[in-house]
């Protein structure tokens, strides 16, 4: 505990300074200020590309949002230059900034663009660097097999060109992935090899990251004193380099270490410090980590309300994205108009000169006729010019209206897509469902970008609860109701794990009514939710089911049994024991109601029953594939009419 007393003093001093550090970073950083000043004066594109590259490397940890804006300018200049080396470097810089902002899909896209160019240039060192960058992005997405494959390719490439710095980075990243896979001895082996190489190269900037990773592995191995010592070394380096993001991560790890030691006061100080820094830096990764650790702390200390809030915030920031809104249209319209205007005037002047030459050559007898002719030409020109001007004004207004409509459409679509990411982060992923129910599958196809129908799977001791809810509403309103419903399901189990299923349905309906009343909405929406809920004891194989206008089917080789449905005010509870080959299916009406076929009719429930019965003897993945292919063939060119949701499992 002596170490923690020392850290408390250090954290206290650091926090007194961190406000000014975060607020004044742009002003205090003389290197960034100098580069920014040179950039303002630079007019040559090649010079601006070099300055932007150096500036992004300088500020990407301290001012990531500005680094992203600089990266967009860098990428535009590199594309304009048509220089492949510069373009590869720009893609690499922007991909790393996207990684800091938590937009991993965009980081991967830019990273593969850089890799393709480097392979075309046959630049072995840059190819190895691209493999290394891509591995960090896939690791952030928890795709560890892909990340390991890329790291192995990077290691071979760096060893081929004898690049020790690159090899050190690969060893560090291998250590972090093996730590995630709980291979602690192997993780510590590679991290120490990385630290040895970085010490030899005097790479102080990244040694802090390696010390922190070593501390995490030592913590996993319950070497708590060694872990604390490693974190202190990481903190010292991050503080020296003004690496606020690194400090935030160190605080999270120290908070976790204090919680393990039951020093809850120390843990709260560290985690609150990390949360403050992440909010100032707008760093999604540290925000998510801070709220997750605070959730564990409050859960362990019995602060249920705070734990629930922290857990919701953790889910909210788990998959955040970078929203972009950029529009570069009709930049030269004014210049083109002025050019057209000048051309018109020149044409009129040329015409006038021609007329003057004719007047000089012709006799005075023709003066009257020529004047009439000139007047007619001028009048016609004026009429044509006025019509041209009128048409230009109308076209300009229409273009402006189109731009505004497209921008509004993009903003709305971006908002809905962000809502989808929030909904997807809260809904349990298929791989997580299979951790709870190994023999299961999920067929989930929202009608629109976001879904009204939703599902929920939860494990309580030896019991598993599976919920499928059919929502009459679609799109954003339906998605809002689904988020409220999932939150109420979490609360229902958190407050009373043994709650019976009828009480659970009433709890959710009452909660939705109360929420909508508080918001001034129509509380009748709660009556538009249809439930199918099953609770299964995995030891006794006893299953309780309740449904209100949703279908629950029990299927085996003997036949199909539909459990009798109830309605919203009178749900029917079923209790039965599952046999070894029994399959249970919960689904909404979206699959059966899908229009298709030659006559554009509904698929119908009886056809779905036959399809499920025919697949009763198949492995569940094959049964899911059969359901998906049948739906696609039936649907063909017809639009999807409803959210499609179906969960199947065996115990």
N, C-alpha and C positions, 0 to 999 in steps of 0.2 A: 504493500500500500504506500510505501515511501515515494515510489515513482509517481503515483497519482497526486500526492501533495505537491510535488515539484511541477507537475503538469498543470495543476489548478492555477498556480501562480502565473505560469507562462500563458495559459489560456486567458486569464483575466487581463493581463497586459496586452495580449494580442487582440482581444475583443475591443479594448479601448481604442486601438489603432485601426481595427479592420473597417470601421465606418469610414474613416478618412481614406483608407487604402482603396476601398471599393468606389467611393465617391470621387476621389481625386486621381484615380489610376491614369486616366487619359492625360491629366495635366502633369503628373509626377513623372511619367515615363519619358525621359528625355530622348531616348532612341526613337520611340514612336512619334513624338512631336517633330523631331528633325526629319524623319522620313515623310511625314504628312506635309511639312513645309516644302520639301523638295518636290513632292508630287504635285503640289499646286502650281509650281513654277515650270514643271516639265511639260513640253509640248510634243516631243518625239515619242511615238508609240513604244518603241523598243526600250526606251529609258523608263517609261511609265510601267511597263511590264515588270522590269527588274525591281523597281521601287515597291510596287504592289505586292510582289512575292515576298520581299523582305518584311514589309509591314504586316502582312497576314501572319507570318511566322512569329512576329513580335507580339501581336495582340490577340491571337486566337484563343488563349486561355483566359485573358483578362477582360476582353471586350468581344465576345464571340459573335454577337449580332452585327457589329460593325465589320468584323472580319468577313462575315458572309456577304455584306454589301460590297466590300472591296473585292471579294472573290468573283462576284458577278461581273464587275467591271474588268477584272483581269481576264476572265474567260472570253468576254466580248473582244478585247484587244487581241488575245491569242488567236481566236478564230479569224479575225480580220487579217492578221499577219501571215496566215497560212504556213507558219513555221511549226513543224511537228514537234520539235523539242520543247518549244514554248507552250504549245497546246497540251502536251502530256503533263508538263509541270503545273499548268493551270488546273487541269482536271484533278490532279493529285491534291493541290492546295484546297480546292473547293470541296472535294470529298472528305478531307480531314475536318474541315469546318462543319460540314453537315453531320459528321459523327459527333462532334462536340454538342451540336444542337439536338441530337437524338433522332435525326431523320436518317435512319440507317438504310432504308430502301434507296433514297436518293444518293447516299454516300456510295453504296454498292454500284449503282448505275454509273456514276462518274468514275469510280475506281476501275471498272471494266473498260471504260473508254480509254483511260490512261494506259492500261495493260495492252490493249490492242495496238495503240500507237507505238509503245515501247517494243512490242514484238515485231512490228513492221520495221522499226529502226534497228532491230537486233542488238539492243543495248542491254547486256546481261545484268548490269548493276541495277538499272531502272526496272527491268522485269522482276528481279528479286524484290525490289522495293514495293512494286505493285502487288505482288503476292502477299507481302507482309501487311500492307495496308488493308487489303481485302479480308485477310484473316481476322483483323481486329473488328471489322464490321460484322462479319458472320458470328464472331464470338459474342458481340453485343446483342445479336438476335438469338443467342443460345443455340445456334446451329454448330455444335462443337465438332462433329465429324468433318464438316466442310472446312471449318477453320483449321483443324489439324492437317487436313490434306494440303491446304494452301501453305501452311507453315513449313511442312516438309519440303515442298517445292522451293520455297524461299530459302531454306537452309542449304539445300543442294546448290542453288544458284550463288548464294553468298560465299559458300566454301569454294566454289569453282573460281571465283575472282579474288579469293582471300580477303574478303571485306570483314574485318573483326567487328566493326561497329554494327553492321547488319546482323552478324551471327549473334551478338549480344542481345539485340532486340528480339530475335527469334527465340533464344533461350528463355527470355523473360516471358514472352507470350505463351510458350509451351508450358511454363510453370503455372501461369494463371489458368490455363484450360485444364491441366491435370488437377489443380485445386478444385475447380468446379466439378470435376468427375470424382472427387474424394480420393484421389491417388496422391496422398500427401507426401510420402517419401520421394516419389518421382518428381513432384512439383518442387519440393525443396532442393532437390539435386540440380534441376535446371536453373532455378532462380539464383542459387549460389554461383553457378557457372557464369550466369549473366553478370552478377555483381563483380566477379573477379575480372572479367573482360572490361567492364565499364570503369573499374578502378584503374586498370592498366591504361586505358585510353583517356582517363581523367574526364569522363563524361558526367560532370556533376549534375547537369540539368535533368537527366533521367535516372540517376542513382536513387533519388527520393522515391520514385515509383517502384523501383525494385525492392528497396527496404520495406515499403508499405506492403507489397505483395508477400514478402518473406514473413512479415508480421501476421498476415492473415493466415498463412499456412501454419505457423507456430501456434496461433490461437486455435486452429482446428485440431492440432495435435496436443492441446491442453498444456503447452509450454508457455504459460501466461506471462511470466517475468521476461522471458526472451522476446515474446511478442510485443510487450510494452516497450522494451528497449529498441526494437526495430521501428516501431511507430514514432518514437521520439526522434530517431535519426531522420526519418522521412519528414517529420514536422520541421526540424531544423533546416533542412535543405529547401523545403517549400517556402518557409518564412524568408530565407535569404534571397530567394529568387522572386518573391512577391507572387508566388503561384497560389492564388486564392482557391482555384478549383481543387488543387492538390490538398490544401489545408482542409477544405470541406470534407473530402473523402477520408482524410486522417481522423478528423473529429468523429465521423460516423463509426469508424473502426474502434476508436478509443471508447466511444459510448457503448458499443457492443461488448467490449472487454470489461468495462466497469459493470455492466449489467450481469455478465457471467459471474463476476466476483461478488454480486449482490450489493454493490456500492451504487445504489439507485440514485443518490444525490449527484454523484460524479457523472453517472451516465446521462442524466437529464441535462446537466450543464453542457456536456460535449455535444449531445444531439441537438439541443436548442441552438448552439453555436453553429453547427453545420447547417441547420435550417435557415438561420439568418443569412449566412454567406450564400447559400443556393438561391435564396429569394433575391438577393442583390445582384447575383450573377445571371439570373434567369436560366440556371442550369438544370435541365429536366432530370438528368441522371441522379444528381445529388439530392434534388427535391424528393424524387421517388424513394431513394435510399434512406433519407432522413425520416420521412413519414413511416416507412416500413419498420425502422428500428424503434421509433417512438411508439408505434402500435404494439410491438413486442414488449416494450418497457411498461406501458400503461396496462397491457393485458396481464403482465406478471405481477404488477403492484396493485391490481384490482380496480383501476380507474376505467370502468367499462365504457362510459360515455366518451371519454377522450380516446380510448382505444378504437371505438367504432369510427369516430371522426378521422383519426389518423389512417385507419385502414381504407376508408373511402377516398381520402386524398392520395394514398399510395396507389390505389387502382386508377385514379384519375390521371396521374402523371406517368403511369407505367408505360404507355405507348404514345407519348405526345409527339406532335409533328410540327414541323416547321410549315407555317402557312405563307405562301407567296402570293402577292397581287401586283403584277407588273403589266404595264401596257405601253407599247411603243408604236403608235399608229399616227398616220397623217402628219409626220413631223415637217415635211417640206411643202405643205399645201399653200401657205402664204407666199413662199418664194416662187412657186410655180405660177401662182395667179399673177404676181407682179411681172413675171417674165412674159406671160401671155399678153398682158396689158401693153407692155412695151412693144412687143411684136406687132400688135394691132395698130398702135400709133405709127410705127415705122411704115407699115403697109399703106396707111392713109397718106403719110407724107410722100411716099414714093409715087402714089397715084396722083397726088397734087403736082409733083414735079413733072410727071408725064403730061399732065394736062397743060401745065405752063409751057412746056416745049411745043406742044401742038398749037397753042395760042400764038406763040411767036412765029411759027411757020405758016399758019393759015391766014387767010385774009380776014379783015375786020368783019366781013359779011357773015362769017361763021361764029362770031363772038357770042351772039345771042343764043344760038343753038348749043354752043359749048357750055355756056353758063347754065342752061337748062340741064344739060347732060351731067355737069359737075354737081349741080344741086340734087339731081336724082340719085347719083352715086353716093353722095354724102348722106342723103336721107336714108337710102337703103343700108348703108354702112352703120348708121346710127341705130336703125331698127334692129339689124342683126346683132350689133354690139350689145344693145339693151336686152335683147332676148338671151344672148350669151351670158350676160351678167346675171340675169334673173335665174337662168338655169344653174349657173354656178352657185348662187346663194341657196337655191333649193337643194342642190346636191350636197352642199356643205352642211346644211341643217340636217338632212337625212343621214349623212355620215356621222354627225355628232350624236344624233338619236340612237343610231345603231351601236356606236361605241358605248354609250351609256347603258343601253339594254344589255350588251354583251358583258360589260363590267358588272352590272347588277346580277346577271345570270351566273357569272363566275363566282361572285361573292356568296350567293345563295348556295351554289353547288359546293364550294369549298367548305362552307359552314356545315352543310349536311354530311359531307365526307368526314369532317372532323368529328361530328356527332357519331358517325359509324365507328370511328376508331375508339371513341369512348365506350360505345356499346360493346364492341368486340373485346375491349380490355376487361370489361366486367363479366361478360359471358365466359363460362369455362371452356377452354380450348379442348378439341377432341382428344389430344394426347393426355390431357389431365383427367378427362372422363374415363379413359381406358386405364389410368392408374387406379381409379376407384373401382371401376367395373371392367376388368380385363377383356371379357367377352361382350363387347358392345360396339355400336356404331351410331353416328349422328349424321342425318341427312337434313341440311339446313340451307334453304335458299330464300332469302328475303325477296319480296316482290319489287321493292324499291331499294334505294341505297341503304336505308335503315329499315329495321323490321319491327312490326308490332307484336307478332308471336315471339315468345321467348321460352327458354328452358333453364333448368337449375338442377344440379346434381351435387349432393352433399353426403359426407360420411360422418356418422356420429357413433363412435365406439364400434360395435359389431353390425350396426345397421347402416343401410344406404337408402337415401331418399332421392327419388327421381320425379321431377315435376315438368310437365309440358302444359303451356298456357296458350290458348287461342284468343287473339285479340281482334275484335271487329275492326279496330282502327289500323291504318297503315301509315307508312312514312314517319315524319317527325312526331306528330301527335301520338301515334302508336308506340314509337320508340321511347317517348317520355314516360308513358304508362308502364312500359316494360322495365325501365330503370327503377321506377318507384316500386314495382312489384318485386324485383330482385332484392332491393334494399329491405323490403318488408319480410321477405323469406329469410334473409340473413338475420334480421332482428328476431323473427319468430323462433329460430333455432338457438340463437344466442341467449335469449331470455328463458326459454324452456325447451331443452333438447328432447324431452319426452312428450311434447305437445301432440295430441291426437290430430288426425288428418282433417276432421270436420272443423275443429277449432282453428286449424291452420288456415283453411279457406276463409272462415269468418274473419280471422285476424287480418288477412291480406285485403279483403273487401272493405273492412272498416278503415284500414289504414289509407287506402286509396281515396275513399270518400272524404276522410279528414283532410288529406293533402289537397285535394281539389277544392274543398270548401275554403281552406286557408288562402288558396290562390284565386278565389272568386270564380272557379270553373264549374262545369256541369258534373255533379257527383253521380249522374246516371251512368257514366262510363264504367264504373265498377261492375255494373250488371252486364257489361258486354265482354267480360272475361270468362272463358270456359276452361275448366281445369281437368287435368288427369294427373293424379299423384299416387305414387307407389312407395311403400316403405318395406324393405326386404331385410330380414335377418339372415346374414350370410352363413351363420352356424346351423340354425334350425331350418333354413330355406323357407320359412313362413313369410308370406307376402300379404300386406294389407293394401287395398286400392280404393280410391274414391274418384269419381268422375262426375262432372257437371257438363253435359253436352259434348264432351270430348271422348274419343274412342280409346279403350284399352283392350288389346287382343292377346289371348293366350293361345299359342299355336304349337302343335307338335305333329308327329307323323299320323296321329289318329284323327286330327281335324282342327277346326278353327272354333274358338270359343270367345265370343264378345261379352265382356263383363257389363252387366246392365248399367245403363247410365242413369244419373239423377238429373236434377235441374239446379239452378242457382240457389233456390230456397230449400230444396229437399235433396241433398246429395245422398247417394247410396254407398255404403261401406261394404267392401268384400274382403274376406279373409280366407286364404287357401295356402296349401303347401306345394311348392314347385318341385317337379321331378327333374331328373338329370337332363333330358333332352327338350325341356320346355323352353320356348322362346316367348318373350313378352315384348309387345310393341305399343308405344304411346304415340299418338299423332294428332295433329289438327286436321281440318278439312281441306287444306290447300291442295294436297296431292289428288284427292278424289274429285275435287271441283275443277281441276285444270281442263280447259277446253282444248280439243285437238282432234286428230283423226281426219278422215276425208270430209265428214259432215260438220266438223267443228263442235262436237258434243262433249259433255263432261266425261271424264274417265270412269267415274262412279265407284262407290264403295265396294260393290260386289266384285268388280275386277281387281281392286286392290287386295281384297281378301284372298282371291284365287292366286294372285301373284305372291303373296306372303306364304300361303300354304305350299305352293310349288317349291319355294326356296327353303322350306323348313329344315331339310337335311343338309343344306349348304353351309360352309363356314360363313360367319357374319360379314367379313369383308366382301366376299363374292355376292352375298345377298344384297349388300348396299350397292355394289356396282350394277347388279341386275335392276334394282329399283331406279337408279339414276339413268341408265340407258333406256329403260322402258319409258320413263317420263320424257326424255329428250325426243325419242321417236314419236311419241304421241303428240307432243306439243308442236314440233316442227316450227312453222313460221308464226304460230299464234303467240300473242302476248301472254305473259304470266298473269293470272287473275288474282292470286292470293299468295301470302307467305306460305312456303312449304316447310313443314317441320315434322320430323319422324325420328324417334329414338327406339332402337331395338337392343335387347340384351338377353343374356343367359347367365344363370348363377351356377 
